[in-house]
């Protein structure tokens, strides 16, 4: 008799309402052979066996019916000669109403990073929010940083460092995410600039009464 299969966990356990999140489902005692599919509530999605030994499956989340926050149970259908439904405890998926960004404040800063960028709009308040500054338009580039959720109408991001070898200014698209994987283009860009460096002064001393004209020599201005 084969041991009873059971879902151990799902990662990530949340994603946008429009679907497409690649969810990793770990199943104890995953049956051999057969065909698998994930079920999110009542909607099914094809499952790919990533590692039959550990029981790892990968499923794209199907879209929810509307742009609202909702929870649905996740199960796995094992189809061979008959249908077996594999369940588990605490295996729900959270469909999220994704951010609606109206405006931004402090959208420029030095390449060293750390600028507080304020986003204004409509946000979830009971989930982690991530910021993604993508320098070259590639989803796997740039650095993901954790945001601070001030309220359902304001989120603060912190600009990541950026290395500029030749340019003095770079405009970088800004993205938000609730799970660190599915990103949303805010429609706004962040302007990175190289901090000027004072390399010399024409005069280094003068009377206490002032009035001396001083010329500063600056690079990267």
C-alpha positions as CSV (number, residue, x, y, z in Angstrom):
1,X,0.0,0.0,0.0
2,X,1.4,3.4,-1.0
3,X,1.6,6.1,1.7
4,X,-1.0,8.8,1.5
5,X,0.2,11.9,-0.4
6,X,-0.3,15.2,1.2
7,X,0.6,18.8,0.3
8,X,3.3,20.1,2.6
9,X,3.4,23.7,1.5
10,X,3.0,26.1,-1.4
11,X,5.4,29.0,-2.3
12,X,4.6,31.7,-3.0
13,X,1.2,31.6,-1.3
14,X,0.0,34.8,-2.8
15,X,-0.1,36.5,-6.2
16,X,-2.0,39.0,-8.4
17,X,-5.6,38.4,-9.2
18,X,-4.9,38.2,-12.9
19,X,-2.9,35.0,-12.4
20,X,0.4,33.8,-13.9
21,X,2.2,33.3,-10.6
22,X,4.5,30.2,-10.8
23,X,3.5,28.4,-7.6
24,X,5.8,25.6,-6.2
25,X,3.8,22.9,-4.6
26,X,5.6,20.4,-2.4
27,X,3.8,17.1,-1.9
28,X,4.8,14.4,0.5
29,X,4.7,10.9,-0.9
30,X,4.1,12.1,-4.5
31,X,2.7,9.2,-6.5
32,X,4.8,7.9,-9.4
33,X,3.8,8.4,-13.0
34,X,0.3,9.6,-13.9
35,X,-0.7,13.2,-14.6
36,X,-1.0,16.1,-12.2
37,X,-2.9,19.3,-12.1
38,X,-3.3,22.0,-9.5
39,X,-6.7,23.3,-8.5
40,X,-7.1,26.8,-7.2
41,X,-10.6,26.9,-5.7
42,X,-12.5,25.5,-8.7
43,X,-10.0,26.6,-11.5
44,X,-7.4,24.1,-12.7
45,X,-3.9,24.6,-14.0
46,X,-1.4,22.2,-15.5
47,X,1.3,20.9,-13.1
48,X,4.9,20.2,-14.0
49,X,6.9,17.7,-12.0
50,X,10.1,19.5,-11.1
51,X,11.5,16.9,-8.8
52,X,9.7,13.5,-8.4
53,X,12.0,12.5,-5.4
54,X,11.1,15.5,-3.2
55,X,7.6,15.8,-4.7
56,X,8.0,19.3,-6.1
57,X,5.4,20.5,-8.6
58,X,5.2,23.9,-10.4
59,X,1.8,25.4,-11.4
60,X,0.8,28.7,-12.9
61,X,-2.0,30.3,-10.9
62,X,-5.1,30.7,-13.0
63,X,-6.7,34.2,-13.0
64,X,-9.3,35.0,-10.4
65,X,-12.7,36.3,-11.5
66,X,-12.2,39.9,-10.5
67,X,-9.7,42.4,-9.1
68,X,-10.4,41.8,-5.4
69,X,-8.5,40.2,-2.5
70,X,-9.6,36.6,-1.9
71,X,-8.4,33.3,-0.5
72,X,-8.9,29.9,-2.3
73,X,-7.9,26.4,-1.3
74,X,-5.2,24.7,-3.3
75,X,-5.3,20.9,-4.1
76,X,-3.6,18.6,-6.6
77,X,-5.4,16.2,-8.9
78,X,-3.6,13.0,-9.5
79,X,-5.0,11.4,-12.7
80,X,-4.1,7.8,-13.6
81,X,-6.7,5.1,-13.9
82,X,-8.8,7.2,-11.5
83,X,-8.8,10.7,-10.0
84,X,-7.2,11.2,-6.6
85,X,-7.5,14.6,-4.9
86,X,-4.4,15.5,-2.8
87,X,-4.9,18.1,-0.1
88,X,-3.2,19.4,2.9
89,X,-3.5,21.8,5.8
90,X,-2.9,25.6,5.5
91,X,-2.7,25.3,1.7
92,X,-4.7,28.4,0.6
93,X,-3.6,30.9,-2.1
94,X,-4.2,34.6,-1.6
95,X,-5.3,36.4,-4.7
96,X,-4.3,40.0,-4.3
97,X,-5.8,43.2,-5.6
98,X,-2.7,44.7,-7.2
99,X,-1.4,48.2,-6.6
100,X,-3.0,51.2,-8.3
101,X,-0.4,53.9,-8.3
102,X,-1.6,57.5,-8.7
103,X,1.6,59.5,-8.1
104,X,5.1,59.5,-6.7
105,X,7.3,61.9,-4.6
106,X,11.1,62.0,-4.4
107,X,11.7,60.2,-7.7
108,X,15.4,61.2,-8.0
109,X,18.5,60.6,-5.9
110,X,22.2,59.6,-5.9
111,X,23.6,56.3,-7.3
112,X,24.5,55.3,-3.7
113,X,20.9,54.5,-3.1
114,X,18.8,55.0,0.0
115,X,16.4,57.7,-1.3
116,X,12.9,57.5,0.2
117,X,10.5,57.3,-2.7
118,X,6.8,57.8,-1.8
119,X,4.1,56.1,-3.9
120,X,0.5,57.2,-3.5
121,X,-2.5,55.1,-4.6
122,X,-4.3,52.0,-3.5
123,X,-2.4,49.2,-1.8
124,X,-2.9,46.1,0.3
125,X,-1.9,46.6,3.9
126,X,-1.7,43.0,5.2
127,X,1.0,41.8,2.9
128,X,4.7,42.5,2.3
129,X,5.4,45.0,-0.5
130,X,8.6,44.9,-2.5
131,X,10.2,47.6,-4.7
132,X,12.2,46.8,-7.9
133,X,14.4,49.3,-9.7
134,X,15.2,47.8,-13.1
135,X,18.1,49.6,-14.8
136,X,17.9,47.8,-18.2
137,X,14.3,46.9,-18.5
138,X,15.0,43.2,-17.7
139,X,12.8,41.6,-15.0
140,X,15.8,39.7,-13.6
141,X,18.0,42.8,-13.3
142,X,18.3,45.3,-10.5
143,X,17.8,44.8,-6.8
144,X,14.6,44.0,-4.9
145,X,14.1,45.9,-1.7
146,X,11.4,45.7,1.0
147,X,9.0,48.7,1.1
148,X,7.3,50.3,4.1
149,X,3.5,50.3,4.0
150,X,2.4,53.6,5.6
151,X,-1.3,53.1,4.9
152,X,-3.6,51.8,2.2
153,X,-2.8,54.9,0.3
154,X,1.0,55.3,0.7
155,X,4.0,53.1,0.3
156,X,7.7,54.1,0.8
157,X,10.4,52.5,-1.3
158,X,14.1,52.8,-0.9
159,X,16.2,53.2,-4.0
160,X,18.8,50.5,-4.6
161,X,22.4,51.4,-5.4
162,X,23.3,51.6,-9.1
163,X,26.7,51.6,-10.7
164,X,27.1,54.1,-13.5
165,X,30.3,53.7,-15.4
166,X,30.1,56.5,-17.9
167,X,26.7,58.2,-17.6
168,X,26.1,60.9,-15.1
169,X,22.3,60.4,-15.1
170,X,20.1,57.3,-15.7
171,X,16.3,57.0,-15.7
172,X,15.2,53.7,-14.3
173,X,11.7,52.2,-14.3
174,X,10.2,51.5,-10.9
175,X,8.1,48.4,-10.2
176,X,6.1,47.1,-7.2
177,X,5.4,43.5,-6.1
178,X,3.5,41.8,-3.3
179,X,5.4,38.5,-3.5
180,X,8.8,39.5,-4.8
181,X,8.2,37.6,-8.1
182,X,5.3,39.1,-10.0
183,X,6.1,42.8,-10.7
184,X,3.9,45.6,-11.7
185,X,5.1,48.6,-13.7
186,X,4.1,51.8,-11.7
187,X,4.5,53.9,-14.9
188,X,7.1,56.1,-13.1
189,X,10.9,56.3,-13.4
190,X,13.6,57.1,-10.9
191,X,16.4,59.5,-11.9
192,X,19.8,58.3,-10.6
193,X,22.6,60.9,-10.6
194,X,26.3,60.7,-9.8
195,X,27.2,62.7,-6.7
196,X,29.6,65.5,-7.7
197,X,33.0,65.4,-6.1
198,X,35.0,68.5,-5.1
199,X,38.6,68.0,-6.3
200,X,40.1,71.3,-5.3
201,X,39.8,74.9,-4.3
202,X,41.4,78.1,-5.6
203,X,41.8,79.5,-2.1
204,X,42.0,77.6,1.1
205,X,42.2,80.4,3.6
206,X,41.2,84.0,4.2
207,X,40.3,86.7,6.7
208,X,37.6,86.3,9.3
209,X,35.8,89.2,7.7
210,X,35.1,87.2,4.6
211,X,34.8,88.6,1.1
212,X,37.4,86.3,-0.5
213,X,36.3,84.8,-3.8
214,X,36.7,81.0,-3.8
215,X,36.5,78.8,-6.9
216,X,35.6,75.2,-6.4
217,X,36.8,72.5,-8.9
218,X,34.2,69.8,-9.2
219,X,34.2,66.5,-11.2
220,X,31.1,64.7,-12.4
221,X,29.0,67.8,-12.4
